[in-house]
Amino acid sequence: REYAQNILHNVSLIDSLSDHNQGKKFSLATYPSNMISRLLTDFYKEMGSSYIVEHSEGTVEEISNRVAQGLSEIGIVYIAQKQLHQFQHILSHKKLKFIPLDVKEACVYVGPHHPRYHDESIDFQELSSLSFVRGVRDFFSVEHHLSLGAISTEQLHYSLYTNSDHLTINLLMNTDVCSLGINFLHDQYKQYDVQQLQINNCEPFLLIGYICPEEGSLSEAAKWFIRNFQAIL
């Protein structure tokens, strides 16, 4: 009975999210990012009259599954360089491919109430004294991959765990809690008074790119999004 109820619930959810409008559709899945949200808003302002947009956020696994199932045309993800071969092997079984666009380093995000707000960088050994909020955690999360040399991520103090980007932003803006993230803040798209601290001696190791089917060409909408996304990286 429980399994049947779950199936009916999922069918109802899929039906409620289905597009009953006629016309061209641009569907994409991404990791949670305010930068991506702003870029998608720009897409709507420029191309919204021609497309119906469907966007979802999730983990790398959820994003790749959506693209494999045809629910999203492309997926924007980040992975560690050392796991590129393994990731490509996983995608090949789903008849997908990963196209890297840039490589970034990890950083620490802090808000105006944090004592390190006016600093530009932080040392490895100082991280264990900070309070962190931890976001979506999976095999490809920043925390899973980050090799901090002098400190393990297991030694970091996590005060809160959440899959809510809204809660993370509110914590950064109103408390001394900080978060690990990707060193990726474009001034034109900056929405919040949040600063990024470079982690000293942390080399770039996070590949940012997109997932798409192995065969077939991308729509003009997908090409627009990837071109403009790469421009702000």
TORTORNU-770175 format. One line per 4 residues: number of its first residue (from 1); their letters; for each residue x, y, z of N, C-alpha, C. Coordinates in pm, 1 decimal, always signed. Example, Ala and Ser with C-alpha at 12.3 -4.5 7.8 and 13.67 -1.06 7.14 Angstrom:
2
1) AS) +1319.0/-569.0/+780.0/+1230.0/-450.0/+780.0/+1320.0/-330.0/+780.0  +1285.0/-225.0/+708.0/+1367.0/-106.0/+714.0/+1290.0/+3.0/+787.0
REM end
This chain:
233
1) REYA) +82.9/-121.6/+0.0/+0.0/+0.0/+0.0/+86.5/+126.9/+0.0  +195.0/+123.9/+80.4/+282.6/+240.7/+86.3/+349.4/+265.9/-48.8  +397.7/+157.9/-113.1/+459.8/+173.2/-244.9/+359.7/+228.0/-346.4  +237.3/+179.4/-341.5/+134.2/+225.1/-434.7/+103.7/+372.9/-412.5
5) QNIL) +99.6/+414.8/-286.3/+74.7/+555.3/-256.4/+188.0/+643.6/-308.4  +311.3/+595.2/-296.4/+425.7/+670.7/-347.4/+418.5/+684.7/-499.3  +378.7/+577.4/-566.6/+366.3/+581.4/-712.6/+260.1/+682.8/-753.8  +144.8/+677.7/-687.4/+37.7/+771.8/-719.8/+79.7/+916.1/-691.2
9) HNVS) +153.0/+934.4/-581.9/+201.4/+1069.1/-548.2/+295.2/+1120.7/-657.0  +388.2/+1034.5/-703.7/+483.0/+1075.7/-806.7/+414.0/+1102.8/-939.6  +314.2/+1021.8/-974.2/+238.3/+1045.6/-1096.8/+168.1/+1180.9/-1089.8  +109.0/+1210.6/-975.4/+41.4/+1339.0/-956.6/+139.7/+1454.4/-966.5
13) LIDS) +259.2/+1435.9/-908.0/+361.2/+1540.6/-912.2/+407.6/+1565.7/-1055.0  +434.7/+1459.1/-1128.7/+478.7/+1472.3/-1267.6/+371.7/+1542.7/-1350.7  +246.3/+1505.4/-1329.9/+137.6/+1566.9/-1404.9/+125.6/+1715.4/-1372.9  +147.4/+1751.8/-1246.3/+135.2/+1892.8/-1208.2/+247.4/+1976.2/-1266.2
17) LSDH) +363.6/+1912.1/-1293.2/+477.5/+1984.1/-1348.6/+482.5/+1980.3/-1500.8  +396.6/+1898.7/-1561.2/+401.6/+1883.5/-1706.1/+354.9/+2010.3/-1774.9  +406.9/+2029.5/-1892.8/+377.4/+2150.0/-1969.5/+256.8/+2123.2/-2059.7  +146.1/+2188.9/-2029.5/+25.2/+2171.4/-2109.7/+14.5/+2277.7/-2218.8
21) NQGK) +111.9/+2369.1/-2223.4/+111.2/+2473.3/-2325.9/+183.0/+2423.9/-2450.1  +141.4/+2475.8/-2562.7/+205.8/+2443.0/-2688.3/+312.4/+2547.8/-2717.4  +422.0/+2503.9/-2779.1/+528.0/+2596.7/-2812.1/+663.7/+2538.8/-2778.1  +768.7/+2611.4/-2813.1/+904.3/+2566.6/-2787.6/+934.7/+2571.5/-2638.2
25) KFSL) +1009.6/+2472.8/-2591.6/+1040.9/+2463.5/-2448.5/+1191.3/+2452.1/-2430.4  +1243.0/+2522.7/-2331.2/+1382.2/+2509.2/-2290.9/+1385.4/+2457.4/-2148.6  +1438.0/+2337.5/-2129.7/+1441.8/+2275.5/-1997.2/+1586.4/+2248.6/-1958.7  +1620.9/+2286.3/-1837.4/+1755.9/+2261.7/-1789.3/+1753.5/+2232.5/-1639.7
29) ATYP) +1856.0/+2159.3/-1594.7/+1872.7/+2128.3/-1452.7/+2011.6/+2175.5/-1412.0  +2023.5/+2231.8/-1291.3/+2151.1/+2287.5/-1247.9/+2173.2/+2263.4/-1098.9  +2297.3/+2280.6/-1055.3/+2323.8/+2283.9/-912.6/+2271.0/+2416.4/-858.5  +2236.2/+2427.8/-730.8/+2183.2/+2552.7/-677.3/+2284.4/+2666.3/-690.7
33) SNMI) +2244.1/+2777.0/-752.9/+2335.2/+2888.4/-774.9/+2256.3/+3014.9/-804.4  +2282.6/+3120.9/-727.3/+2219.1/+3248.5/-755.1/+2267.0/+3307.5/-886.8  +2391.1/+3279.7/-922.2/+2444.8/+3328.3/-1048.4/+2368.0/+3268.0/-1165.9  +2342.8/+3139.1/-1158.3/+2268.4/+3072.5/-1264.8/+2125.3/+3124.7/-1269.9
37) SRLL) +2066.2/+3149.6/-1151.8/+1930.0/+3202.8/-1148.1/+1922.3/+3338.9/-1216.5  +2021.5/+3423.5/-1193.1/+2024.2/+3554.4/-1257.1/+2040.5/+3541.6/-1408.0  +2126.1/+3449.1/-1450.8/+2146.5/+3428.9/-1594.2/+2019.9/+3375.9/-1660.1  +1949.4/+3287.7/-1590.0/+1824.3/+3235.7/-1643.6/+1719.1/+3345.4/-1652.4
41) TDFY) +1723.0/+3440.0/-1558.5/+1634.2/+3556.2/-1565.2/+1665.9/+3639.5/-1689.0  +1794.1/+3657.3/-1718.7/+1834.1/+3729.1/-1840.5/+1786.2/+3655.3/-1964.7  +1791.5/+3522.5/-1960.2/+1741.5/+3444.4/-2073.2/+1592.5/+3472.1/-2095.5  +1518.8/+3474.1/-1985.7/+1374.6/+3499.6/-1998.4/+1348.4/+3639.0/-2054.9
45) KEMG) +1424.6/+3737.6/-2011.1/+1405.5/+3873.7/-2058.5/+1433.8/+3885.8/-2208.1  +1529.8/+3807.3/-2257.0/+1567.1/+3815.5/-2397.5/+1492.8/+3715.5/-2485.1  +1467.3/+3595.9/-2431.8/+1411.6/+3487.8/-2514.5/+1277.6/+3436.3/-2464.1  +1226.1/+3494.5/-2355.9/+1106.1/+3441.4/-2292.6/+983.0/+3441.3/-2379.5
49) SSYI) +977.0/+3532.2/-2475.3/+859.3/+3537.3/-2562.6/+856.5/+3421.0/-2661.1  +970.5/+3353.0/-2676.2/+980.0/+3243.2/-2773.2/+983.9/+3105.5/-2708.4  +1008.8/+3100.8/-2577.9/+1026.4/+2972.9/-2511.3/+947.4/+2965.3/-2381.1  +904.1/+2845.0/-2349.9/+855.1/+2811.4/-2216.5/+973.2/+2750.2/-2142.4
53) VEHS) +1006.6/+2802.9/-2026.0/+1125.8/+2760.8/-1953.5/+1088.8/+2668.2/-1838.6  +1162.9/+2557.5/-1826.0/+1150.0/+2466.8/-1712.0/+1287.7/+2449.8/-1649.5  +1299.1/+2480.3/-1522.0/+1427.7/+2474.0/-1452.9/+1412.2/+2398.4/-1322.0  +1508.5/+2312.2/-1292.0/+1508.9/+2241.0/-1164.7/+1651.4/+2238.7/-1110.5
57) EGTV) +1664.0/+2232.3/-977.2/+1793.8/+2224.9/-911.6/+1808.0/+2089.7/-843.9  +1932.0/+2043.8/-830.4/+1951.3/+1916.6/-763.4/+2097.8/+1879.8/-753.2  +2122.8/+1756.2/-711.7/+2258.6/+1704.3/-703.4/+2305.5/+1663.5/-842.8  +2433.3/+1630.7/-854.5/+2487.3/+1587.4/-983.0/+2412.6/+1464.2/-1034.0
61) EEIS) +2384.3/+1369.8/-945.4/+2312.6/+1248.3/-985.6/+2171.3/+1281.2/-1033.5  +2102.6/+1367.8/-960.6/+1967.1/+1405.3/-999.8/+1967.2/+1478.3/-1133.7  +2064.4/+1565.6/-1153.2/+2073.2/+1641.4/-1278.1/+2099.1/+1547.8/-1395.9  +2195.4/+1457.2/-1380.3/+2227.3/+1366.1/-1490.3/+2110.5/+1273.3/-1520.7
65) NRVA) +2036.7/+1231.8/-1418.6/+1919.6/+1146.3/-1442.1/+1811.8/+1220.3/-1520.8  +1791.6/+1347.3/-1489.9/+1691.2/+1425.9/-1561.9/+1727.9/+1438.9/-1709.8  +1856.2/+1460.7/-1736.7/+1898.1/+1472.6/-1876.9/+1885.0/+1337.5/-1946.8  +1923.5/+1229.8/-1877.2/+1914.1/+1095.9/-1935.7/+1770.2/+1057.5/-1967.4
69) QGLS) +1677.0/+1102.6/-1882.8/+1535.8/+1070.6/-1902.3/+1466.6/+1164.9/-1999.5  +1539.0/+1264.4/-2049.5/+1480.4/+1358.4/-2144.1/+1396.1/+1466.3/-2078.9  +1402.6/+1476.3/-1944.6/+1325.5/+1578.0/-1874.7/+1393.2/+1714.8/-1883.0  +1525.2/+1715.1/-1899.5/+1601.7/+1838.7/-1916.0/+1693.0/+1822.6/-2036.4
73) EIGI) +1703.2/+1930.2/-2116.3/+1788.8/+1922.6/-2234.5/+1936.2/+1921.8/-2196.0  +1973.4/+2007.1/-2099.7/+2111.5/+2012.4/-2053.1/+2112.9/+2019.0/-1900.4  +2228.4/+1988.0/-1842.4/+2246.1/+1999.2/-1698.2/+2377.8/+2067.3/-1667.8  +2375.4/+2167.5/-1581.7/+2496.2/+2238.5/-1541.5/+2545.5/+2178.4/-1410.0
77) VYIA) +2670.3/+2129.1/-1407.7/+2723.6/+2061.5/-1290.0/+2868.6/+2102.7/-1266.8  +2919.9/+2067.2/-1149.6/+3063.1/+2076.7/-1123.9/+3109.0/+1946.0/-1061.3  +3230.3/+1907.0/-1096.0/+3289.9/+1785.3/-1041.7/+3437.9/+1811.7/-1017.4  +3501.6/+1724.8/-940.0/+3645.7/+1735.7/-917.7/+3720.7/+1679.0/-1037.8
81) QKQL) +3833.4/+1742.6/-1071.4/+3912.7/+1696.1/-1184.8/+3953.8/+1549.8/-1169.3  +3986.4/+1510.2/-1046.0/+4035.8/+1374.0/-1024.5/+3928.3/+1268.7/-1048.6  +3803.3/+1311.7/-1055.8/+3696.6/+1214.6/-1079.2/+3635.0/+1227.3/-1218.5  +3701.2/+1302.6/-1306.0/+3647.6/+1322.6/-1440.6/+3631.6/+1190.4/-1514.4
85) HQFQ) +3734.8/+1106.1/-1510.3/+3727.4/+979.3/-1582.8/+3613.7/+892.8/-1530.3  +3601.0/+884.9/-1398.7/+3493.9/+804.8/-1338.6/+3357.2/+862.2/-1374.1  +3346.9/+995.0/-1370.5/+3220.4/+1060.8/-1403.2/+3181.4/+1034.4/-1547.9  +3277.6/+1044.3/-1638.6/+3249.1/+1019.2/-1780.3/+3206.8/+874.5/-1802.7
89) HILS) +3264.6/+782.9/-1725.6/+3226.1/+642.3/-1736.6/+3080.7/+622.8/-1693.9  +3042.1/+689.1/-1584.7/+2903.2/+681.3/-1538.2/+2808.0/+737.1/-1644.4  +2845.5/+851.3/-1701.4/+2759.7/+915.0/-1801.5/+2746.8/+830.1/-1928.1  +2854.8/+760.4/-1964.0/+2850.5/+680.9/-2087.4/+2742.5/+574.1/-2081.2
93) HKKL) +2715.8/+520.1/-1961.1/+2609.9/+420.5/-1945.1/+2471.6/+483.5/-1962.0  +2464.3/+614.3/-1943.9/+2337.6/+686.5/-1961.7/+2329.7/+753.2/-2098.5  +2431.9/+724.0/-2183.5/+2440.0/+783.5/-2318.1/+2444.8/+936.6/-2310.4  +2523.3/+985.1/-2214.3/+2542.6/+1128.6/-2195.3/+2691.0/+1161.4/-2207.0
97) KFIP) +2720.7/+1288.8/-2223.8/+2858.7/+1335.7/-2223.5/+2868.8/+1463.4/-2141.2  +2990.7/+1489.0/-2089.2/+3017.7/+1607.6/-2008.7/+3114.3/+1697.6/-2083.9  +3077.3/+1824.4/-2099.8/+3160.3/+1922.5/-2168.7/+3211.0/+2023.7/-2066.7  +3340.0/+2018.4/-2027.7/+3393.4/+2115.0/-1931.2/+3400.2/+2254.9/-1994.0
101) LDVK) +3373.3/+2356.5/-1912.4/+3379.4/+2495.4/-1957.4/+3488.6/+2574.4/-1886.1  +3515.0/+2541.9/-1760.4/+3616.4/+2615.2/-1684.0/+3653.8/+2534.3/-1560.8  +3761.1/+2573.6/-1496.4/+3803.6/+2510.8/-1371.4/+3814.2/+2619.1/-1265.0  +3760.7/+2590.2/-1147.2/+3755.6/+2687.7/-1038.7/+3811.5/+2626.2/-910.7
105) EACV) +3848.2/+2714.4/-816.2/+3890.8/+2668.3/-684.8/+3776.4/+2683.1/-585.9  +3787.8/+2611.9/-476.1/+3689.3/+2625.1/-369.1/+3717.7/+2752.8/-291.0  +3617.1/+2802.7/-220.5/+3633.6/+2923.2/-138.7/+3538.5/+2915.0/-19.8  +3548.9/+3011.7/+69.2/+3459.2/+3022.7/+183.6/+3375.6/+3148.5/+166.7
109) YVGP) +3244.3/+3134.1/+171.9/+3153.3/+3248.1/+161.2/+3116.5/+3298.3/+300.6  +3127.5/+3430.5/+320.5/+3091.7/+3491.7/+448.9/+3005.2/+3614.5/+423.7  +2918.8/+3645.0/+520.5/+2831.8/+3761.3/+511.8/+2881.2/+3877.1/+595.4  +2807.5/+3987.9/+597.5/+2851.5/+4110.5/+666.1/+2864.8/+4097.2/+817.1
113) HHPR) +2806.5/+3994.6/+878.5/+2816.8/+3976.0/+1022.9/+2932.8/+3884.8/+1062.1  +3006.0/+3837.9/+963.9/+3116.9/+3747.9/+993.8/+3242.7/+3828.8/+1022.5  +3321.2/+3789.5/+1124.5/+3442.8/+3865.9/+1158.4/+3547.7/+3866.6/+1047.5  +3539.5/+3774.0/+951.9/+3636.4/+3770.8/+842.3/+3583.1/+3838.1/+716.0
117) YHDE) +3474.5/+3912.7/+730.2/+3406.4/+3970.6/+614.1/+3498.1/+4059.6/+530.1  +3585.6/+4133.4/+591.5/+3671.1/+4227.9/+518.6/+3804.6/+4167.1/+476.7  +3822.5/+4039.6/+503.5/+3945.8/+3972.6/+461.4/+3933.2/+3924.3/+317.2  +4045.6/+3893.2/+257.7/+4046.8/+3843.2/+121.3/+4076.6/+3693.5/+114.4
121) SIDF) +4139.9/+3640.5/+218.3/+4176.6/+3499.6/+214.7/+4180.4/+3442.4/+356.0  +4195.4/+3310.3/+361.3/+4199.9/+3241.8/+489.3/+4290.1/+3119.7/+475.5  +4359.8/+3083.3/+584.2/+4449.0/+2968.1/+581.7/+4373.3/+2839.7/+612.7  +4431.2/+2727.0/+570.6/+4371.0/+2596.7/+596.2/+4339.4/+2576.2/+744.0
125) QELS) +4439.1/+2602.7/+827.5/+4425.7/+2569.7/+969.4/+4321.0/+2653.8/+1041.1  +4278.7/+2765.7/+980.5/+4179.3/+2852.5/+1043.4/+4037.1/+2803.5/+1021.4  +4018.1/+2715.8/+926.2/+3882.4/+2673.1/+890.2/+3813.4/+2597.6/+1003.3  +3889.7/+2525.4/+1081.8/+3829.2/+2444.7/+1188.0/+3767.9/+2530.3/+1298.8
129) SLSF) +3800.5/+2658.7/+1301.9/+3745.8/+2747.3/+1405.9/+3615.3/+2814.2/+1362.2  +3573.0/+2791.6/+1237.9/+3453.3/+2855.7/+1184.9/+3332.5/+2763.3/+1194.8  +3214.2/+2823.9/+1189.6/+3088.4/+2747.6/+1186.9/+3033.4/+2748.6/+1045.2  +3003.0/+2630.4/+992.3/+2958.9/+2617.6/+853.8/+2813.8/+2570.3/+845.1
133) VRGV) +2750.3/+2607.5/+735.6/+2623.2/+2547.6/+696.6/+2654.8/+2454.5/+580.0  +2601.4/+2336.3/+586.1/+2628.7/+2237.4/+481.3/+2505.6/+2219.6/+394.6  +2525.3/+2230.5/+262.8/+2414.5/+2218.1/+169.3/+2395.1/+2076.4/+121.2  +2347.0/+2063.4/-1.9/+2320.9/+1932.7/-60.1/+2450.2/+1852.6/-63.4
137) RDFF) +2445.1/+1733.3/-8.0/+2564.3/+1648.7/-0.7/+2544.2/+1523.2/-83.2  +2634.8/+1501.3/-177.7/+2635.2/+1376.5/-252.2/+2779.6/+1343.1/-287.5  +2798.1/+1241.0/-368.5/+2931.9/+1193.3/-401.4/+3015.0/+1299.7/-472.2  +2947.1/+1398.5/-535.4/+3017.8/+1499.2/-612.3/+3012.7/+1637.5/-546.2
141) SVEH) +2978.9/+1644.8/-419.3/+2970.7/+1773.8/-351.5/+3110.2/+1830.6/-325.9  +3116.3/+1962.5/-303.5/+3244.1/+2027.6/-275.0/+3310.5/+1964.4/-153.9  +3232.7/+1940.3/-48.9/+3288.1/+1884.4/+74.0/+3349.4/+1747.0/+51.2  +3289.3/+1671.0/-36.8/+3339.9/+1536.2/-61.0/+3475.3/+1540.6/-130.6
145) HLSL) +3494.1/+1639.4/-217.3/+3614.8/+1644.5/-298.8/+3726.3/+1729.8/-240.3  +3692.4/+1825.7/-156.2/+3790.8/+1924.3/-114.0/+3903.9/+1859.3/-34.2  +4021.8/+1869.2/-86.7/+4140.1/+1818.2/-17.1/+4213.1/+1937.7/+41.7  +4198.4/+1955.5/+170.5/+4250.6/+2076.1/+233.6/+4390.0/+2058.4/+291.5
149) GAIS) +4452.3/+1948.1/+267.0/+4590.4/+1930.6/+309.6/+4604.7/+1931.4/+460.9  +4608.9/+2050.2/+521.1/+4632.8/+2062.1/+664.9/+4509.3/+2030.5/+747.3  +4394.4/+2020.4/+681.8/+4270.4/+1993.3/+755.5/+4177.4/+1909.0/+669.2  +4108.9/+1817.9/+728.6/+4008.9/+1738.9/+659.2/+3872.6/+1803.2/+678.5
153) TEQL) +3786.1/+1788.4/+579.8/+3652.1/+1844.9/+594.0/+3577.4/+1780.5/+709.8  +3622.1/+1662.3/+752.8/+3559.3/+1599.0/+868.0/+3588.1/+1675.5/+996.8  +3689.3/+1758.9/+994.4/+3723.9/+1838.5/+1111.6/+3649.6/+1971.1/+1115.3  +3578.6/+2003.2/+1009.5/+3504.4/+2128.9/+1006.4/+3380.7/+2119.0/+1094.7
157) HYSL) +3342.0/+2232.2/+1152.8/+3227.2/+2235.5/+1242.1/+3103.3/+2279.0/+1163.8  +3011.2/+2185.4/+1142.4/+2886.4/+2215.4/+1071.9/+2775.6/+2237.1/+1173.9  +2723.6/+2359.9/+1177.0/+2617.2/+2395.6/+1270.7/+2480.0/+2362.2/+1216.1  +2466.4/+2367.4/+1082.2/+2335.9/+2344.2/+1020.0/+2353.2/+2263.7/+891.9
161) YTNS) +2252.4/+2183.3/+863.4/+2246.4/+2105.5/+740.0/+2114.1/+2138.7/+671.3  +2118.3/+2168.6/+541.9/+1994.7/+2204.6/+471.9/+2010.9/+2185.2/+321.8  +1899.5/+2163.3/+252.8/+1900.5/+2163.5/+106.9/+1834.6/+2290.5/+53.4  +1815.9/+2388.7/+141.9/+1750.8/+2513.6/+104.6/+1853.4/+2622.8/+77.1
165) DHLT) +1857.2/+2671.1/-46.0/+1945.7/+2781.4/-79.7/+1901.5/+2909.0/-8.6  +1769.9/+2923.5/+14.0/+1717.5/+3042.1/+83.1/+1768.8/+3047.9/+227.4  +1768.2/+2933.4/+295.3/+1817.9/+2931.3/+433.0/+1967.5/+2962.7/+436.0  +2041.8/+2905.6/+343.9/+2185.5/+2931.8/+339.4/+2213.8/+3080.5/+321.8
169) INLL) +2143.6/+3144.8/+230.8/+2162.9/+3288.1/+207.2/+2126.0/+3368.3/+331.2  +2014.6/+3334.0/+394.9/+1972.5/+3406.4/+514.9/+2073.4/+3390.4/+628.4  +2130.6/+3273.1/+642.0/+2232.0/+3251.2/+743.8/+2356.6/+3334.4/+715.4  +2399.1/+3336.9/+590.1/+2516.8/+3415.0/+554.3/+2494.0/+3564.0/+576.8
173) MNTD) +2373.4/+3609.9/+548.0/+2344.0/+3752.9/+556.8/+2322.0/+3800.1/+699.9  +2280.8/+3710.8/+788.8/+2236.9/+3754.6/+921.9/+2311.2/+3692.3/+1039.2  +2405.2/+3601.6/+1014.0/+2478.7/+3537.3/+1122.3/+2626.7/+3530.2/+1086.2  +2703.6/+3468.0/+1174.4/+2845.9/+3448.9/+1147.8/+2874.2/+3309.7/+1091.3
177) VCSL) +2769.2/+3243.0/+1043.1/+2786.4/+3113.3/+978.2/+2840.3/+3136.2/+836.8  +2927.1/+3048.0/+791.4/+2981.0/+3059.0/+656.7/+2955.5/+2929.3/+580.1  +2992.5/+2926.0/+453.7/+2970.4/+2806.0/+373.5/+3084.8/+2786.0/+275.0  +3109.6/+2661.2/+240.9/+3205.1/+2629.0/+135.7/+3135.2/+2640.2/+1.0
181) GINF) +3208.4/+2686.1/-98.4/+3147.8/+2698.2/-229.7/+3252.0/+2707.7/-338.7  +3207.5/+2747.7/-457.9/+3295.0/+2763.2/-572.6/+3329.6/+2910.4/-587.4  +3455.2/+2938.5/-615.0/+3499.7/+3076.2/-632.9/+3444.4/+3130.0/-764.5  +3319.6/+3175.5/-757.2/+3246.4/+3210.3/-878.6/+3141.9/+3316.4/-845.4
185) LHDQ) +3184.9/+3442.9/-841.2/+3093.8/+3554.2/-817.9/+3123.4/+3662.2/-920.3  +3034.8/+3679.5/-1015.9/+3049.9/+3781.6/-1118.5/+2981.9/+3908.9/-1069.8  +3056.2/+4021.3/-1065.8/+3003.2/+4145.5/-1008.0/+2869.5/+4186.2/-1067.2  +2853.1/+4169.6/-1196.6/+2729.1/+4209.0/-1262.8/+2609.9/+4128.8/-1212.0
189) YKQY) +2635.6/+4007.1/-1164.6/+2527.7/+3917.4/-1122.5/+2522.0/+3900.1/-970.7  +2600.3/+3978.4/-900.9/+2603.6/+3965.6/-755.8/+2475.5/+4022.2/-695.4  +2403.3/+3940.7/-617.9/+2274.9/+3980.3/-562.1/+2282.1/+4015.0/-414.2  +2375.1/+3953.6/-342.8/+2376.8/+3967.7/-197.8/+2513.2/+4019.7/-151.1
193) DVQQ) +2512.3/+4076.0/-32.4/+2633.9/+4130.3/+26.8/+2714.5/+4017.6/+90.3  +2759.6/+3926.4/+6.1/+2836.4/+3810.7/+49.5/+2974.7/+3818.2/-14.3  +3078.7/+3793.6/+66.7/+3215.3/+3797.1/+17.1/+3271.8/+3655.7/+9.4  +3366.7/+3636.5/-80.1/+3432.0/+3506.9/-92.8/+3576.3/+3516.8/-45.4
197) LQIN) +3613.9/+3426.6/+43.0/+3750.2/+3421.6/+93.7/+3826.5/+3313.2/+18.2  +3934.9/+3350.8/-42.2/+4021.0/+3253.1/-107.0/+4086.9/+3166.5/-1.1  +4092.2/+3036.1/-25.4/+4161.8/+2945.6/+65.2/+4305.9/+2937.8/+19.0  +4397.1/+2989.2/+100.2/+4537.8/+2996.9/+61.3/+4593.5/+2859.4/+25.3
201) NCEP) +4664.3/+2856.6/-86.1/+4729.2/+2735.0/-136.3/+4630.9/+2628.3/-182.9  +4507.5/+2669.1/-208.6/+4408.3/+2576.3/-265.7/+4402.2/+2599.2/-417.0  +4452.4/+2504.1/-491.4/+4457.3/+2517.5/-636.9/+4320.1/+2489.0/-698.8  +4293.4/+2547.5/-817.1/+4167.9/+2516.7/-887.6/+4157.3/+2367.2/-917.3
205) FLLI) +4044.6/+2308.4/-885.8/+4029.0/+2164.4/-908.1/+3884.8/+2126.7/-943.6  +3793.7/+2224.0/-942.4/+3653.2/+2194.2/-970.5/+3619.8/+2229.1/-1114.9  +3583.9/+2128.6/-1191.7/+3544.5/+2149.2/-1330.6/+3396.3/+2186.6/-1336.5  +3366.5/+2297.7/-1402.5/+3228.2/+2338.1/-1425.3/+3197.8/+2316.9/-1573.3
209) GYIC) +3084.9/+2255.4/-1601.0/+3049.4/+2230.6/-1740.0/+2904.9/+2186.6/-1751.2  +2871.5/+2130.5/-1866.4/+2733.2/+2088.2/-1886.4/+2725.0/+1945.4/-1936.9  +2615.0/+1881.5/-1900.9/+2582.0/+1746.7/-1945.0/+2479.2/+1755.3/-2055.8  +2494.0/+1674.2/-2157.9/+2395.1/+1667.2/-2265.7/+2399.7/+1527.4/-2327.3
213) PEEG) +2300.6/+1490.4/-2405.9/+2302.7/+1359.3/-2471.1/+2421.9/+1345.1/-2565.3  +2470.7/+1222.2/-2580.9/+2584.7/+1196.7/-2670.4/+2551.7/+1231.8/-2814.1  +2430.8/+1201.6/-2854.7/+2389.9/+1225.8/-2992.2/+2291.3/+1343.0/-2998.6  +2283.8/+1405.4/-3114.4/+2188.3/+1513.5/-3133.6/+2250.9/+1649.4/-3110.0
217) SLSE) +2185.4/+1751.7/-3160.7/+2234.6/+1888.6/-3146.7/+2154.1/+1963.5/-3041.8  +2211.8/+2069.4/-2989.3/+2146.2/+2151.3/-2888.5/+2055.1/+2254.2/-2954.0  +1951.4/+2290.5/-2880.2/+1860.7/+2394.9/-2928.8/+1930.2/+2529.8/-2923.6  +1873.9/+2627.9/-2992.2/+1929.2/+2763.2/-2989.5/+1924.5/+2819.5/-2847.5
221) AAKW) +1822.0/+2781.2/-2771.8/+1810.4/+2827.4/-2633.0/+1925.7/+2773.4/-2549.6  +1955.7/+2643.8/-2564.6/+2065.5/+2583.9/-2489.5/+2198.5/+2645.8/-2528.8  +2217.4/+2671.0/-2657.1/+2340.7/+2734.1/-2703.6/+2354.0/+2874.0/-2645.1  +2244.2/+2948.7/-2637.4/+2246.9/+3083.8/-2578.3/+2289.9/+3075.6/-2433.2
225) FIRN) +2228.6/+2983.1/-2360.0/+2256.7/+2972.7/-2216.6/+2401.6/+2932.7/-2192.9  +2451.3/+2834.7/-2264.3/+2589.4/+2789.0/-2244.3/+2687.8/+2900.2/-2282.9  +2661.2/+2969.5/-2393.2/+2750.6/+3076.7/-2437.0/+2759.0/+3187.9/-2333.0  +2645.2/+3227.9/-2278.4/+2643.1/+3335.4/-2180.4/+2691.4/+3289.2/-2043.9
229) FQAI) +2668.9/+3162.6/-2011.1/+2720.1/+3107.4/-1886.3/+2872.7/+3105.6/-1887.8  +2927.6/+3062.9/-1999.0/+3073.6/+3057.9/-2009.9/+3133.2/+3198.9/-2003.6  +3060.2/+3298.2/-2051.6/+3110.2/+3435.9/-2053.5/+3127.3/+3493.2/-1913.2  +3048.7/+3442.5/-1815.6/+3057.6/+3498.0/-1679.3/+3141.3/+3411.4/-1586.3
233) L) +3192.1/+3299.9/-1637.3/+3274.9/+3213.6/-1554.7/+3410.6/+3279.4/-1525.7
REM end
